[in-house]
Amino acid sequence: MPEVTDAEFGDEVLGSELPVLVEFTADWCPPCRQMAPVLSAVAEEEGERLRVVQLNVDRNPATTNAYKVLSMPTFMVFRGGEPVKSMVGSRPKRRLLAELADVL
């Protein structure tokens, strides 16, 4: 799973032509680790319509604070440089895909 930093966020996420699903994650977060295979599968299945990246909240506080992320994992979908959807907490792949359907 590609990881983005505060410095790259503008180009990699806000400037992306595709919608981008960002997982705000942390090394110490067990539910975040549980989501890794789910996100990899979503990235593989939806790669032509959606980019999937991770942002480590501990190493990238500027972006984390800018979007008022308080819980991990938080998932945000960005399209056209704007957040269009936000979800908090781990979930199975089927539910995640269902929740993403309206933004793809």
Summary of the structure (lengths in Angstrom):
residues: 104
radius of gyration: 12.3
end to end distance: 19.3
largest distance: 32.2
contacts: 297
relative contact order: 0.23
helix: 41%
strand: 26%
